[in-house]
Amino acid sequence: MRQLITIALWLCCGCVFAQDGPKALLGSWVKAKVEYRDGTALPDEDGVKHSYLRYSFEKTSRLFVALAYEDKGMAMAYSMGKGILEVKSPQGFTMNRFLVERQTEGEMVLLQAANGGFSDDGCVRYYFTAEPSYQAGIPLRAEDVLAVTAGDTLFAASPKVYAKYSGPVSFHDFLTANIPSYNTVQSSDNTFLASFIVRKTGEVDSLQILESLNPVFDAQFTKAFHKAKGKWIPATLGGRNVDVRMLERFRFVSSRNFLPLYDYSSKARSAIQAKEYLKALYYLDMGLKKVPTDADLLYQRAVVRLRLGNRAAACEDLHQIKALGKQTADALISQSCTN
C-alpha cells in the first residue's frame, strides 16, 4: 500500500545542467535527501521523506522507478532536453517533469515541477547518489553476514549488497504474470515468502518456501522461479562478486480489509494535515486492527504518537516496521529511539 501511495505522490506532484542528454543519466541513482525548493524539510509524515527511492535509466530510454532496493521497479519512459527530464508512461504520455539542477559522476539533483512549474514553493528537490557510491557509504553490519563456509561468505540481501534481476520487468512482476492462480489468491488475506541464493557466478539455487500459501500456488511459484534462473546479476561488495540470499514475498489483503484500510488511511492523512492528531490516531488504530502488519499505517501512527509526545509507543511501531524488513523507519529510530 505504501508503494501505491508513494508512486501516486511522485507522479502527481516535477538548475544548472552540465551534461545535456540521456547518456548523462544512465545508471542507477538512489535518493539521499529530499527537501522543498526553498530548502525547508518535508514533514516526517510525508512518505517520500524517509522512503527508499531509486531511478534506473537505461539506454533504451526506459526508466525504472523502484521503492524497494530489491525490486527492479515500475517501467516508464523518459526523454531529456535542455536540462529538462520528462518522465512518461510506457504509452508516451508525460507524467512528470524535472529540472536537472546539478549532475556529476556521483550526484544528481532534480527539482520536481509542481502546479506552478519550477518556481512554485511546492516544488520538491531530490538529491540522488549514484548507487555504487550510495552502497559504499553504508556500513557492513554483523547481521548482514548469514554464514561463512570454507572462506566463502553468504550475505543477507540489503540495500548495501543484493543481486539484480536483469529481465525486462521486475522479478515480482514476472512471477505475478507466470503464476496462473495469482488472481484467485490475491483477494485473500495471506502471505507467501520464499528465499533463494544468487551465487557469485550468477547461478541460482537453494530455493526454500518459508511461508507456504497453498500447494498449487507454491508449485506454480517454483515453476516460474526456475524459468528466470538465468537472469540474475551477482551481488558485489568491495569490487568483487559475492553470494547473497534473496527473499521474495507476496502479501495479499482481501477487499473486505483493503477498502476499510484505504478509507482509514485517507481519513488519518487528512487529520494529520489538519494537525488533529488524536483523531488521526483513532483512524490509524482502526486500520491496524484490520491489517496489523501494514507498514504505512504503522509509520503514520509512529509519527502521530511522536507528535503527541508518546515516544515509547512510537518506537514500538517503528521497531515493528524494522522487524517487517522495511528501512523506512530507520531515520526516525535513529532520531527518536536511541536513548
MOQUI-V926094 format. One line per field, one symbol per residue. ss: DSSP state (A for helix, B for strand, O for the rest). phi: phi as a letter, one per 40 degrees, with the letter a starting at -180 (. if undefined). psi: psi as a letter, one per 20 degrees, with the letter a starting at -180 (. if undefined). Layout:
ss=???
phi=???
psi=???
//
This chain:
ss=OAAAAAAAAAAAOOOOOOOOOAAAAOBBBBBBBBBBOOOOBOOOOOAAAAOOOBBBBOOOOBBBBBOOOOOOOBBBBBBBBOOBBBBBOOOOOBBBBBBBBBBOOOBBBBBBOBOOBOOOOOOBBBBBBBAAAAAAOOOOOAAABBBBBOOBBBBBOOOOOOOBBOOOOOAAAAAAAOOOOAAAAOOOOBBBBBBBBBOOOOOBBBBBBBBOOOAAAAAAAAAAAAAOOOOBBOBBBOOBBBBBBBBBBBBBOOAAAAAAAAAAAAAAAAAAAOOOAAAAAAAAAAAAAAOOOOAAAAAAAAAAAAAOOOAAAAAAAAAAAAAOOOOOOAAAAAAAOOO
phi=.dccccccccccc..bbcbchddccdhbbbcbaaacdcgcccccccdccbccabbbcbccgbbbbbbaccbchccbbaabafgbcbbbcdchccbabbcccaabcbbabbbccbdcgccccccbbbbbbdddcdccccccbdccbcabbfgcbbbccadcaacbcbccbccccccdcbbdcdcccccbbabbabbabbcccgcbafcbccbccadccdcccdccdccbccbbbccbaggbcbcacbbbbbbbbcccbcccccccccccccccccgcccccccccccccccbcbcccccccccccccccgccccccccccccdccgcbccdcccccbbcc
psi=ghggggggghhi..kpphopqhhhiqapppphqqrrhjiqqqqhiohhgjqppppoprhjkqppopjqhiphapparqqppkjppppqrhijppiqpqpohqpahiqpppopqahjbiipiiqpppoqppghhghhipqpqhiiphqoplipppqpprhhoqqppjrirqhghgggijohjghgiijrnrpppqqrporiiiqpakppohoqgrhgggghggghghhjhjkppqqqpkjqqrqppqqpqppppqhhhgghggghgghghghghjkmhhgghghggggihgnijohghgghhggghghijmhghghggghhgghijqihigghghhiki.
//
